[in-house]
């Protein structure tokens, strides 16, 4: 199938191109950008006038819930919801049941995702068996099964020697370790950012130092092990500088920030809305300002949706008894555009942080609109207004602070490997 996408504003963060151009797709790859080769005819044409054509988004940490927690969501529901949100690739976190600590679970998830026909699903394997932080998972076997990285998520590895050995083992398997740096003893009873707001609300706090101390520790261990590391979901301003300095010294490290931590702060906790219960927590406005600046300068590589769908019961309790996380793929684009409108960074930078840079972190081709690149594309209308009602949200999880809000920016079409996996009804 040969596609011609015409009339749209093409933003390619890899080449820096930003302008109107035709995009030609054939056999799952970008064939040409601009005027087509002489004699080339399309089997299908897409009129993209008024739309922006960008590389598809990537989520570096989606909790797809299956197997084991299908009451919250399924691989099929979230792969399709991700596609509807403009995502062409999502990384499935290993906190399933059973945990992704063996090749059998990787195979199940991969097959289920292929049958779903939405966004491509890649697996992150568990760093330790059962994510228990004690026995190392068989990383070489997980790599052969196709995992793109290894992580223990927020599950603490209390014994620093175990973490040291895990990093060395991951290095031997040439696997990137996805780290959520957080000191267990400073954060174990916490719910929100430690500060005046936590005191006023009477909620146990998690100091920014819990993250910053762990970042310094993890950087030392990463360097000693010769591992490649990605720091996930940074939330504190003081975490940015040591990672940037380590990269300047040649250490193979990268970092991302959750979109929620770029949009919200601890001040949003005033009415105890459980949809603002997150891990890491929403921090001070000064932290948010530094995180936005980090994306703008490239000190922080990527923006992650950090998609965590929940069933209604998980959020139907007093704040401290609810489960943390936001269902975010549905509202990722309008939230990203709101940051651009607020002057946090420009649109090409936002697209690069959501597409090109995550692909580079994963060490995979993609995130660009150049001949020979995978045809993983997102076409969106930056001015289309819509309401985020329960019926309108594609994810099985409706746990979002944007519920019933009027938003601007809507994905019209998503293409994965040259195949249309989402098309907005009544659009192109």
Secondary structure, DSSP 8 states (H G I E B T S, - for coil): -EEEEESSEEEETTTTEEEE--EEEETTEEEEESS--TT---SEEEE-TT-EEEE-EEEEEEB--TTT-TTT--HHHHHHHHHHTTEEEEEE-S-SSS-S-SHHHHHHHHHHHHHHTSSEEEEEEESBGGG-SSSB--HHHHHHHT-SEEE-TT-----HHHHHHHHHHHHHTT--EEE----HHHHTT--EESSHHHHHHT--EE-HHHHHHHHHHHHHHHHHHT--EEE-S---THHHHHHHHHHHTT--EEEEEEHHHHH--GGGGTT--GGG--SS----HHHHHHHHHHHHHTSS-EEE--BB---HHHHSS-GGGS---B--TTTHHHHHHHHHHTTSS-HHHHHIIIIIHHHHHHT-S-S--STTSB--EEEEEEEEEEE--TTT--SS----TTTT-EEEEEEEEEEETTEEEEE-TT--
